């Protein structure tokens, strides 16, 4: 599958979050959505990536943006991990079954590893991709760069 690119319409999906609620991407039309992909829960860089979303939630909200944590982990794992990290508001979505289907649809699934790339996909209010960045697995995404994209800066 080709990697999602700027200008593409983001494929819709329904996934369970860490609270076992169904989350449908298209339900967020009228807001920007940040899909913050991380390879696996319970790892240090991934934890810091998700905590940064929670810590900066007021700024995301100020710019009409919903950040969603995305990985192939199961929702019970995401639930326990969110509690461990103190993530109370940001939804952590489980692309668990079919295994990595949404990551595959976005061209971000690493077949040889069985998990997604570390990536950020920013989607505008109409469902169009406006920014995509992938990272080396051990690299922590720069939250200030992410917020600059959310604010619409070049």
C-alpha positions in Angstrom: 0.0 0.0 0.0 1.3 3.4 -0.8 2.1 5.8 2.0 -0.5 8.4 2.8 0.5 11.8 1.3 -0.4 15.5 1.6 -3.5 16.0 -0.5 -4.9 12.5 0.0 -8.3 12.0 1.6 -7.6 10.3 4.9 -9.2 6.8 4.9 -12.0 6.6 7.4 -11.8 4.0 10.1 -13.5 2.9 13.4 -11.2 1.7 16.2 -11.7 1.1 19.9 -9.9 3.5 22.2 -8.3 2.9 25.6 -11.8 3.3 27.2 -13.3 0.8 24.8 -15.3 3.5 23.0 -15.6 3.3 19.2 -13.8 6.2 17.5 -14.7 7.0 13.9 -12.3 9.4 12.1 -15.2 11.0 10.1 -17.0 11.9 13.3 -14.3 14.6 13.7 -15.2 16.5 10.5 -15.1 20.2 11.2 -12.0 19.7 13.3 -8.4 18.9 12.5 -7.1 15.5 13.6 -3.6 14.5 14.4 -3.0 10.8 14.0 0.1 10.3 16.2 1.4 6.8 15.3 3.8 5.0 17.7 5.2 1.5 17.2 4.4 -0.1 20.6 3.0 0.8 24.0 5.1 0.2 27.1 8.2 1.6 25.5 10.1 4.8 26.6 10.0 6.9 23.4 6.4 6.0 22.7 5.4 6.9 26.3 7.0 10.3 25.9 5.4 10.9 22.6 1.9 10.2 24.0 2.5 12.2 27.2 3.5 15.2 25.1 0.0 15.0 23.4 -1.7 15.0 26.8 0.6 17.8 28.2 -0.2 20.0 25.2 -3.9 19.2 24.8 -5.0 22.8 25.6 -3.0 24.1 22.7 -4.4 21.4 20.4 -7.9 22.4 21.5 -7.1 26.1 21.0 -6.5 25.3 17.3 -9.5 23.0 16.9 -7.4 19.9 16.7 -8.0 16.4 18.2 -4.8 14.4 18.8 -5.2 10.6 18.7 -2.5 8.2 19.8 -2.3 5.3 17.3 -0.7 1.8 17.5 -1.3 -1.9 16.9 -1.6 -2.6 20.6 -4.9 -4.0 22.0 -7.3 -1.7 23.8 -6.8 -3.4 27.2 -3.1 -2.8 26.9 -3.8 0.8 25.8 -6.1 1.3 28.8 -3.5 0.0 31.4 -0.7 2.0 29.7 -2.8 5.3 29.7 -3.4 4.8 33.4 0.2 4.1 34.1 1.2 7.3 32.1 -1.5 9.5 33.6 -3.1 10.1 30.2 -6.7 11.0 31.1 -8.0 12.9 28.1 -6.2 12.0 24.9 -7.7 8.9 23.3 -5.3 6.1 22.5 -6.6 4.0 19.6 -6.0 0.2 19.2 -5.3 -0.8 15.6 -5.2 -4.4 16.9 -7.6 -6.5 14.8 -7.4 -7.0 11.9 -3.8 -6.5 12.9 -2.5 -3.1 11.8 -5.3 -2.7 9.2 -5.5 1.1 9.6 -1.7 1.4 9.6 -1.7 -0.7 6.4 -4.4 1.6 4.8 -2.2 4.6 5.6 0.9 2.8 4.2 2.6 3.0 7.6 2.7 -0.7 8.6 6.1 -2.4 8.8 5.4 -5.9 7.7 8.8 -7.2 8.8 8.3 -5.9 12.3 4.6 -6.3 12.8 3.9 -2.7 13.9 3.6 0.8 12.5 6.2 3.3 11.8 6.5 6.3 14.1 4.6 9.0 12.2 2.3 12.0 12.4 -0.5 12.5 10.0 -2.4 15.8 10.3 -5.8 15.9 8.7 -7.8 19.1 8.0 -11.4 19.8 8.8 -12.7 18.3 5.6 -10.7 15.0 5.9 -7.7 15.9 3.7 -4.2 15.1 4.7 -2.2 18.4 5.2 1.0 17.1 6.8 2.8 13.8 7.1 6.1 13.1 8.8 7.7 9.7 9.6 10.5 9.3 12.1 13.2 6.8 12.9 11.8 4.3 15.5 14.0 5.6 18.4 13.3 9.3 17.5 10.9 11.3 19.6 8.8 13.6 17.5 9.3 17.3 18.3 6.0 18.5 19.9 6.8 22.1 19.0 7.1 21.2 15.3 3.8 19.4 15.5 2.1 22.3 17.2 3.5 24.7 14.5 1.8 22.5 11.8 -1.4 22.5 13.9 -1.2 26.3 14.0 -0.8 26.4 10.2 2.8 27.6 10.2 5.0 26.6 7.3 
